[in-house]
Amino acid sequence: APAARAPIASQFARMFRRFCGNGWGELSSAEHAVVHELAESRSQLLLEDGITDVKSEAGYTACAAFLNSIDTASRALDLQVAPRGYRAKFSANYRALFPDNNRHYRVDVLEASVDQHFAIWVNGEKFELSAEAVEHAQGLQGAWHDVVMMLDRWQAAAAAAAAQGADHKPDRPELIRTLVAFDVAWSKFEHSYISELIAIEEQARQVVINAVRVESQVQDSELEPMAATSAEAERELVRCIAKLNSVANFKRKGRDDLAYDILESARVVLRQVQQDGGHGKEAARILAGDIMDSYKAMRTYFRKVGTCLDHVDPHLCNNSGLVSRLVDWERSWEVGARYVRSAPLLDAVCDLVAEIRAAQQVVPELTTMCEDCDVELFLALPRLVMLCFLADPLNKRTELVRSLLPHRFGPSGEGNSNAAFMKVDLELKALYDNYKETMRLLGGTRDRAAWEFVVRQAVLGAEEHQSRGCDYPSGATRAVADLFRSLERWSLELQRHCPEDWNQCSAVLVHCLTGETQNKPPSKFQV
């Protein structure tokens, strides 16, 4: 009977010590060693302006070790864990961080309580913690201060005891009260802070959630005969994509003004290309196809991510799969806004691409330049654009030059935007007259050999071309040299008047010439 009562008495004593918190004022040797280690861990904390440093790598590591020592000491002292049943309502991501009702002290939670601004920026929007969370943060900081001060007194008393033989360390009841109070304060702040973080993250994901919902509506509307319903659903989906692009696409401009009419224009162009058999319209097919491909890629993304929304990082720019698709979407729709939506400009691109393809037959090196994106290509390309314009300034291609050098052209004739009604300034007219005179000396503007001669000059450059020999008289070659000196100045102006427009134009031309797919689907789905 006495032996049977011994375990019961031991259990009662342990319960009394846990709940009453006095423990008769004495620490066992094992408990004393654990508290001593805790005090040593506290001495390793780094301070910055009197505040515990958790931002540097060394400070973070020291703080994590100290929090772990608090948990170890609390368990050694057999202290009851403050209730943490609220964790059952955490989202899956946070339940992974706090898998059970043990303490699980984390440096990032402590760091949040230190931040005196209590403002969180997500996707460019400011969120502020509630007054309750702020109050609990201040309570945790007070409890943290009490733990640190108590351990400092422990260390000071230990040093005094070693020197004077008198031991005045904090006793067991004080240790217990301080650590229990810290744990209670921690659980209160953790509860309010994490719960509010979850709510903020849910709100931050709403842009994606809305897009997933609208994409589902588009699917449903496609099964219905009413085209207006489908068009309105798609308009809303494009607005969702544009909003998402503005907050998540940090790799490009994050434009939110790319609208549904770009998608409509792409569909119209593709229907026209199909009806016309695609002759001379390969560039139009490529550019409109890019718009459709990037739109389909976004829709596919929404369908897949709808099954794993918990995996979406609320800081939307951190979702690599989303960002890569938005980059493709903005690039292709930005091109569409300028070139596909404008029929005259699209016709100009198609005409110029066809002319450059013909030039590739004359100068095979040009094909290699395009395929390799050789630096020489970007010297030859503006010369070719200007040369093609001079060859037929009343053709569709003039619209492209006018869009790049608008200050060199007057307003269109009344009621007309056709190139035939365009007016140019005197310098551009002088360049055209120079071109006509040079071509006359070479054999005439309709002479095929003369045209191929100047094309080779534009692609290869004067020195390279002349080194291959020339059958024209010296007067004609001097005129060619004079023409290309003038042309070089104009090609520079083409590039420099608005570099962004020229860079986009040259990228469009090279893309249409090579026919490479810009919007390559990822091999594996990434959020």
C-alpha positions as CSV (number, residue, x, y, z in Angstrom):
1,A,0.0,0.0,0.0
2,P,2.7,2.6,0.8
3,A,4.4,1.7,-2.5
4,A,1.2,2.2,-4.3
5,R,0.6,5.6,-2.7
6,A,4.1,6.9,-3.6
7,P,3.4,7.5,-7.3
8,I,0.1,9.2,-6.5
9,A,1.8,11.5,-4.0
10,S,4.5,12.3,-6.6
11,Q,1.9,13.2,-9.2
12,F,0.0,15.3,-6.7
13,A,3.2,17.2,-5.8
14,R,4.0,17.8,-9.5
15,M,0.4,19.1,-10.1
16,F,0.7,21.3,-7.0
17,R,3.9,22.8,-8.3
18,R,2.5,23.4,-11.8
19,F,-0.8,25.0,-10.8
20,C,0.2,26.7,-7.5
21,G,3.5,27.8,-8.8
22,N,5.5,27.9,-5.6
23,G,7.4,24.7,-5.7
24,W,8.5,25.3,-2.1
25,G,11.0,27.8,-3.3
26,E,13.9,25.4,-4.1
27,L,15.3,24.4,-7.5
28,S,16.6,20.8,-7.9
29,S,20.1,20.5,-9.2
30,A,18.8,19.5,-12.7
31,E,16.4,22.5,-12.7
32,H,19.2,24.8,-11.5
33,A,21.4,23.7,-14.4
34,V,18.7,24.3,-17.0
35,V,18.0,27.8,-15.7
36,H,21.7,28.5,-15.7
37,E,21.8,27.5,-19.4
38,L,18.8,29.8,-20.0
39,A,20.7,32.7,-18.4
40,E,23.8,31.9,-20.5
41,S,21.6,31.9,-23.6
42,R,20.1,35.3,-22.7
43,S,23.7,36.7,-22.5
44,Q,24.2,35.8,-26.2
45,L,21.3,38.0,-27.3
46,L,22.4,40.9,-29.5
47,L,21.0,44.4,-28.9
48,E,20.6,47.3,-31.2
49,D,19.6,50.6,-29.6
50,G,18.5,48.7,-26.5
51,I,16.2,46.4,-28.5
52,T,16.8,42.7,-29.2
53,D,18.3,42.4,-32.6
54,V,16.4,39.8,-34.7
55,K,17.0,41.2,-38.2
56,S,20.7,40.3,-38.6
57,E,21.5,36.7,-39.2
58,A,23.6,36.5,-36.0
59,G,20.8,38.2,-34.0
60,Y,18.1,36.0,-35.4
61,T,20.1,32.8,-34.5
62,A,20.8,34.0,-31.0
63,C,17.1,34.8,-30.4
64,A,16.0,31.5,-31.8
65,A,18.4,29.7,-29.4
66,F,17.1,31.8,-26.5
67,L,13.4,31.0,-27.2
68,N,14.3,27.4,-27.5
69,S,16.0,27.6,-24.1
70,I,12.9,29.2,-22.6
71,D,10.8,26.3,-23.8
72,T,13.4,23.8,-22.5
73,A,13.4,25.5,-19.1
74,S,9.6,25.6,-18.9
75,R,9.4,21.9,-19.6
76,A,12.1,21.1,-17.0
77,L,10.2,23.2,-14.5
78,D,7.1,21.2,-15.5
79,L,5.1,24.4,-16.3
80,Q,1.7,24.1,-17.9
81,V,1.5,25.4,-21.5
82,A,-1.0,28.2,-22.0
83,P,-4.1,27.1,-24.0
84,R,-3.5,27.1,-27.7
85,G,-6.7,25.5,-29.0
86,Y,-7.2,28.4,-31.3
87,R,-4.6,26.9,-33.6
88,A,-7.2,24.5,-34.9
89,K,-8.8,27.4,-36.8
90,F,-5.5,28.4,-38.5
91,S,-5.2,27.9,-42.2
92,A,-3.3,24.9,-43.5
93,N,-0.1,26.9,-44.0
94,Y,0.0,28.1,-40.4
95,R,-1.0,24.7,-39.0
96,A,2.1,23.4,-40.6
97,L,4.1,26.0,-38.6
98,F,2.1,25.3,-35.4
99,P,1.2,21.6,-35.7
100,D,0.1,21.0,-32.1
101,N,-0.6,22.8,-28.9
102,N,3.0,23.0,-27.7
103,R,4.7,26.3,-27.3
104,H,6.6,26.5,-30.7
105,Y,8.1,29.9,-30.0
106,R,9.1,31.6,-33.3
107,V,11.4,34.6,-33.8
108,D,9.1,36.1,-36.5
109,V,6.2,36.3,-34.0
110,L,8.5,38.0,-31.4
111,E,9.7,40.4,-34.2
112,A,6.1,41.3,-35.0
113,S,5.5,42.3,-31.4
114,V,8.6,44.6,-31.5
115,D,7.4,46.5,-34.6
116,Q,5.8,49.6,-33.2
117,H,4.2,50.6,-36.5
118,F,2.0,47.5,-36.7
119,A,1.3,48.1,-40.4
120,I,1.6,45.4,-43.1
121,W,1.9,46.2,-46.8
122,V,0.7,43.5,-49.2
123,N,0.4,44.0,-52.9
124,G,0.7,47.7,-52.5
125,E,-2.2,47.9,-50.0
126,K,-1.7,48.9,-46.3
127,F,-3.2,46.8,-43.5
128,E,-3.0,47.7,-39.8
129,L,-3.3,45.3,-36.9
130,S,-6.3,45.8,-34.6
131,A,-6.1,47.7,-31.2
132,E,-6.4,44.3,-29.5
133,A,-3.4,42.9,-31.4
134,V,-1.4,46.0,-30.6
135,E,-2.3,45.7,-26.9
136,H,-1.3,42.0,-26.8
137,A,2.0,42.9,-28.6
138,Q,2.8,45.4,-25.9
139,G,1.9,42.8,-23.3
140,L,4.3,40.3,-24.9
141,Q,7.1,42.9,-24.9
142,G,6.5,43.6,-21.2
143,A,6.7,39.9,-20.4
144,W,9.8,39.6,-22.6
145,H,11.4,42.4,-20.7
146,D,10.6,40.7,-17.4
147,V,12.2,37.5,-18.5
148,V,15.3,39.2,-19.6
149,M,15.6,41.3,-16.4
150,M,15.1,38.3,-14.2
151,L,17.9,36.4,-16.0
152,D,20.1,39.4,-15.8
153,R,19.6,39.4,-12.0
154,W,20.3,35.6,-12.0
155,Q,23.6,36.2,-13.8
156,A,24.5,39.1,-11.5
157,A,23.7,37.1,-8.4
158,A,25.7,34.1,-9.7
159,A,28.7,36.5,-10.1
160,A,28.2,37.9,-6.6
161,A,27.9,34.4,-5.1
162,A,31.2,33.4,-6.7
163,A,32.9,36.5,-5.3
164,Q,31.2,36.9,-1.9
165,G,29.7,33.5,-1.2
166,A,26.2,34.9,-0.9
167,D,23.6,33.5,-3.4
168,H,20.6,35.9,-4.1
169,K,19.4,34.5,-7.4
170,P,15.7,34.7,-8.2
171,D,13.9,31.8,-6.5
172,R,11.7,29.1,-8.0
173,P,8.3,30.9,-7.5
174,E,9.6,34.0,-9.3
175,L,11.1,31.9,-12.2
176,I,7.8,30.1,-12.6
177,R,5.6,33.2,-12.4
178,T,7.8,35.0,-14.9
179,L,7.9,32.2,-17.4
180,V,4.2,31.4,-17.1
181,A,3.3,35.0,-17.6
182,F,5.6,35.1,-20.7
183,D,3.9,32.1,-22.2
184,V,0.4,33.5,-21.5
185,A,1.3,36.8,-23.1
186,W,2.9,35.0,-26.0
187,S,-0.2,32.9,-26.7
188,K,-2.5,35.9,-26.6
189,F,-0.4,37.8,-29.1
190,E,0.1,34.7,-31.3
191,H,-3.6,34.1,-31.4
192,S,-4.6,37.7,-32.4
193,Y,-1.6,38.3,-34.7
194,I,-1.8,35.0,-36.7
195,S,-5.6,35.2,-36.9
196,E,-5.3,38.7,-38.4
197,L,-2.5,37.7,-40.7
198,I,-4.7,34.9,-42.1
199,A,-7.6,37.4,-42.7
200,I,-5.1,39.8,-44.4
201,E,-3.7,37.1,-46.6
202,E,-7.2,35.9,-47.5
203,Q,-8.1,39.5,-48.6
204,A,-4.8,39.7,-50.5
205,R,-5.6,36.6,-52.4
206,Q,-9.0,37.9,-53.4
207,V,-7.7,39.2,-56.7
208,V,-6.7,35.6,-57.7
209,I,-9.9,34.2,-56.2
210,N,-12.0,36.6,-58.1
211,A,-10.2,35.8,-61.3
212,V,-10.7,32.0,-60.7
213,R,-14.4,32.6,-60.1
214,V,-14.8,34.8,-63.3
215,E,-12.9,32.3,-65.4
216,S,-15.4,29.6,-64.3
217,Q,-18.2,32.0,-65.4
218,V,-16.5,32.4,-68.8
219,Q,-16.5,28.6,-69.2
220,D,-20.2,28.4,-68.4
221,S,-21.1,31.3,-70.7
222,E,-19.2,29.6,-73.6
223,L,-21.8,26.8,-73.4
224,E,-24.7,29.3,-73.7
225,P,-25.9,30.6,-77.1
226,M,-26.0,34.3,-76.0
227,A,-22.8,35.8,-77.2
228,A,-23.4,39.0,-75.2
229,T,-23.2,37.0,-71.9
230,S,-19.9,35.4,-73.0
231,A,-18.4,38.8,-74.0
232,E,-19.3,40.5,-70.8
233,A,-17.9,37.6,-68.7
234,E,-14.7,37.9,-70.8
235,R,-14.5,41.6,-70.3
236,E,-14.7,41.0,-66.6
237,L,-12.0,38.4,-66.8
238,V,-9.7,40.7,-68.7
239,R,-10.2,43.3,-66.0
240,C,-9.3,40.8,-63.4
241,I,-6.1,39.9,-65.3
242,A,-5.2,43.6,-65.7
243,K,-5.7,44.1,-61.9
244,L,-3.6,41.1,-61.1
245,N,-0.9,42.3,-63.5
246,S,-0.8,45.7,-61.8
247,V,-0.1,44.2,-58.3
248,A,2.0,41.1,-59.2
249,N,4.0,41.7,-62.4
250,F,7.2,43.3,-61.0
251,K,9.3,42.2,-63.9
252,R,7.6,44.5,-66.4
253,K,5.5,47.6,-66.1
254,G,2.5,46.1,-64.4
255,R,0.0,47.8,-66.7
256,D,-3.7,47.7,-65.9
257,D,-4.9,49.5,-69.0
258,L,-4.8,46.6,-71.5
259,A,-8.4,46.1,-72.3
260,Y,-10.8,43.6,-73.8
261,D,-10.8,45.3,-77.2
262,I,-7.2,43.9,-77.8
263,L,-8.6,40.4,-77.5
264,E,-11.5,41.3,-79.9
265,S,-9.0,42.8,-82.4
266,A,-6.8,39.6,-82.3
267,R,-9.9,37.4,-83.0
268,V,-10.9,39.6,-85.9
269,V,-7.4,39.5,-87.4
270,L,-7.1,35.7,-87.1
271,R,-10.5,35.3,-88.9
272,Q,-9.3,37.6,-91.7
273,V,-6.0,35.8,-92.0
274,Q,-7.9,32.5,-92.3
275,Q,-10.3,33.9,-94.9
276,D,-7.5,35.4,-96.9
277,G,-5.5,32.2,-96.8
278,G,-2.7,33.9,-94.8
279,H,-0.9,35.3,-97.9
280,G,1.3,38.2,-96.8
281,K,-0.3,38.1,-93.4
282,E,2.1,35.9,-91.5
283,A,3.2,38.7,-89.2
284,A,-0.5,39.4,-88.3
285,R,-1.1,35.8,-87.6
286,I,1.9,35.6,-85.2
287,L,1.1,38.8,-83.3
288,A,-2.6,38.0,-82.9
289,G,-1.7,34.4,-82.0
290,D,0.5,35.6,-79.2
291,I,-2.4,37.5,-77.7
292,M,-4.7,34.5,-77.8
293,D,-2.0,32.2,-76.5
294,S,-1.2,34.4,-73.5
295,Y,-4.9,34.7,-72.7
296,K,-5.4,31.0,-72.9
297,A,-2.3,30.5,-70.7
298,M,-3.9,32.8,-68.0
299,R,-7.2,30.9,-68.2
300,T,-5.4,27.6,-67.8
301,Y,-3.5,29.0,-64.8
302,F,-6.7,30.1,-63.1
303,R,-8.3,26.7,-63.6
304,K,-5.4,24.9,-62.1
305,V,-4.7,27.3,-59.2
306,G,-8.3,27.2,-58.2
307,T,-7.6,23.7,-56.8
308,C,-4.8,24.9,-54.6
309,L,-5.5,28.4,-53.5
310,D,-3.9,27.8,-50.1
311,H,-0.6,27.5,-51.9
312,V,-0.9,31.0,-53.4
313,D,1.6,33.4,-51.7
314,P,-0.5,36.4,-50.5
315,H,2.4,38.6,-51.7
316,L,1.4,37.8,-55.3
317,C,4.7,38.8,-56.8
318,N,6.3,35.8,-55.1
319,N,4.3,33.3,-57.2
320,S,6.7,32.5,-60.0
321,G,4.2,30.7,-62.1
322,L,1.7,33.6,-62.0
323,V,4.4,36.2,-62.7
324,S,5.8,34.3,-65.7
325,R,2.4,34.1,-67.3
326,L,1.7,37.8,-66.6
327,V,5.0,38.8,-68.2
328,D,4.0,37.0,-71.4
329,W,0.5,38.4,-71.2
330,E,1.6,42.0,-70.8
331,R,4.3,41.7,-73.5
332,S,1.9,40.3,-76.1
333,W,-1.0,42.5,-75.2
334,E,1.2,45.6,-75.1
335,V,2.3,44.8,-78.7
336,G,-1.4,44.1,-79.5
337,A,-2.5,47.5,-78.2
338,R,-0.1,49.2,-80.6
339,Y,0.1,47.0,-83.6
340,V,-2.9,44.6,-83.7
341,R,-5.6,47.0,-82.6
342,S,-4.5,49.4,-85.4
343,A,-5.3,48.0,-88.8
344,P,-3.0,50.5,-90.7
345,L,-0.1,49.8,-88.4
346,L,-0.6,46.0,-88.6
347,D,-0.7,46.2,-92.4
348,A,2.5,48.2,-92.3
349,V,4.3,45.6,-90.2
350,C,3.1,42.8,-92.5
351,D,4.3,44.7,-95.6
352,L,7.7,45.5,-94.0
353,V,8.2,41.9,-92.8
354,A,7.4,40.7,-96.4
355,E,10.0,43.2,-97.8
356,I,12.7,42.1,-95.3
357,R,12.0,38.4,-96.1
358,A,12.7,39.3,-99.7
359,A,15.9,41.0,-98.6
360,Q,16.9,37.8,-96.9
361,Q,16.9,36.1,-100.3
362,V,19.2,38.8,-101.6
363,V,21.5,38.8,-98.6
364,P,21.5,35.4,-96.9
365,E,23.6,36.8,-94.0
366,L,20.5,38.7,-92.9
367,T,18.7,35.4,-92.2
368,T,21.5,34.4,-89.9
369,M,21.5,37.8,-88.2
370,C,17.8,37.4,-87.4
371,E,18.2,33.8,-86.1
372,D,21.1,34.7,-83.9
373,C,19.9,38.2,-82.9
374,D,23.3,39.4,-84.0
375,V,24.3,42.9,-82.9
376,E,24.8,43.7,-86.6
377,L,21.1,43.1,-87.1
378,F,20.2,46.0,-85.0
379,L,22.4,48.3,-87.0
380,A,21.0,47.0,-90.3
381,L,17.3,46.9,-89.3
382,P,16.7,50.7,-89.0
383,R,18.5,51.3,-92.3
384,L,16.3,48.7,-93.9
385,V,13.1,50.3,-92.5
386,M,14.1,53.7,-93.8
387,L,15.2,52.3,-97.2
388,C,11.9,50.4,-97.6
389,F,10.0,53.6,-96.8
390,L,12.0,55.6,-99.4
391,A,11.4,52.9,-102.0
392,D,7.7,53.4,-101.8
393,P,6.6,56.2,-99.5
394,L,2.9,55.9,-100.6
395,N,2.8,52.3,-99.5
396,K,1.3,50.8,-96.2
397,R,4.8,50.6,-94.7
398,T,4.9,54.4,-94.3
399,E,2.4,54.2,-91.4
400,L,5.1,52.4,-89.4
401,V,7.7,55.1,-90.0
402,R,5.1,57.8,-89.3
403,S,4.3,56.1,-85.9
404,L,8.0,56.2,-85.0
405,L,8.8,59.7,-86.3
406,P,5.4,61.5,-85.9
407,H,7.1,64.9,-85.8
408,R,8.4,64.4,-89.3
409,F,4.9,64.0,-90.8
410,G,2.1,66.5,-91.1
411,P,-1.6,65.6,-90.4
412,S,-3.3,63.2,-92.7
413,G,-5.4,64.6,-95.5
414,E,-9.0,65.4,-94.5
415,G,-10.9,62.2,-93.8
416,N,-7.9,60.0,-94.7
417,S,-5.2,58.2,-92.7
418,N,-3.8,56.5,-95.8
419,A,-0.1,57.0,-96.4
420,A,-0.8,58.6,-99.8
421,F,-2.3,61.6,-98.0
422,M,0.6,62.1,-95.6
423,K,2.7,65.2,-95.7
424,V,6.4,65.1,-94.7
425,D,8.8,67.8,-93.6
426,L,11.4,69.3,-95.8
427,E,14.4,67.2,-94.5
428,L,12.6,64.0,-95.1
429,K,11.6,65.2,-98.5
430,A,15.2,66.0,-99.3
431,L,16.2,62.5,-98.2
432,Y,13.6,61.1,-100.6
433,D,14.9,63.2,-103.5
434,N,18.5,62.1,-102.7
435,Y,17.2,58.4,-102.8
436,K,15.5,59.0,-106.2
437,E,18.6,60.6,-107.7
438,T,20.9,57.8,-106.4
439,M,18.6,55.1,-107.9
440,R,18.5,57.0,-111.2
441,L,22.3,56.9,-111.4
442,L,22.2,53.2,-110.6
443,G,19.6,52.4,-113.3
444,G,16.3,53.6,-112.0
445,T,13.9,53.0,-109.2
446,R,12.4,50.0,-111.0
447,D,15.8,48.4,-111.7
448,R,15.9,45.2,-109.7
449,A,19.7,45.0,-109.7
450,A,20.0,48.6,-108.4
451,W,17.5,47.8,-105.6
452,E,19.4,44.6,-104.6
453,F,22.7,46.7,-104.6
454,V,21.4,49.2,-102.0
455,V,19.8,46.4,-99.9
456,R,23.2,44.7,-99.6
457,Q,24.7,48.1,-98.7
458,A,22.1,48.5,-96.0
459,V,22.6,45.1,-94.5
460,L,26.3,44.6,-94.8
461,G,27.5,48.2,-94.5
462,A,29.5,50.3,-96.9
463,E,33.0,48.9,-96.2
464,E,32.0,45.3,-96.2
465,H,29.9,45.6,-99.4
466,Q,32.5,47.6,-101.3
467,S,35.1,45.0,-100.5
468,R,33.2,42.5,-102.5
469,G,33.5,44.6,-105.7
470,C,31.1,46.9,-107.5
471,D,30.3,47.2,-111.3
472,Y,28.7,50.7,-111.0
473,P,30.6,53.8,-112.1
474,S,32.3,55.9,-109.5
475,G,29.7,58.7,-109.8
476,A,27.0,56.3,-108.9
477,T,28.9,54.7,-106.0
478,R,29.7,58.2,-104.6
479,A,26.0,59.0,-104.7
480,V,25.3,55.7,-102.8
481,A,27.9,56.6,-100.2
482,D,26.3,60.0,-99.8
483,L,22.8,58.5,-99.5
484,F,23.9,56.1,-96.8
485,R,25.6,58.8,-94.8
486,S,22.3,60.6,-94.7
487,L,20.4,57.4,-94.1
488,E,22.6,56.6,-91.1
489,R,21.6,59.8,-89.5
490,W,17.9,59.0,-90.1
491,S,18.3,55.5,-88.8
492,L,19.7,56.9,-85.6
493,E,16.8,59.3,-85.3
494,L,14.5,56.4,-85.8
495,Q,16.1,54.6,-82.8
496,R,16.5,57.6,-80.5
497,H,13.3,59.7,-81.0
498,C,11.5,57.3,-78.7
499,P,13.8,54.4,-77.8
500,E,11.0,52.4,-76.1
501,D,8.9,52.5,-79.3
502,W,11.8,51.5,-81.5
503,N,12.8,48.7,-79.2
504,Q,9.3,47.3,-79.2
505,C,9.1,47.7,-83.0
506,S,12.5,46.0,-83.6
507,A,11.5,43.1,-81.3
508,V,8.2,42.7,-83.2
509,L,9.9,42.6,-86.5
510,V,12.5,40.1,-85.4
511,H,9.8,38.0,-83.7
512,C,7.7,37.9,-86.9
513,L,10.8,37.2,-89.1
514,T,11.9,34.2,-86.9
515,G,8.4,33.0,-86.0
516,E,9.6,31.8,-82.6
517,T,6.9,31.3,-79.9
518,Q,7.3,33.9,-77.2
519,N,4.7,32.4,-74.8
520,K,6.3,29.0,-74.1
521,P,4.2,27.0,-71.6
522,P,6.0,25.8,-68.5
523,S,6.8,22.1,-68.4
524,K,5.4,21.8,-64.9
525,F,2.7,23.8,-63.2
526,Q,3.9,26.4,-60.7
527,V,1.8,28.6,-58.5
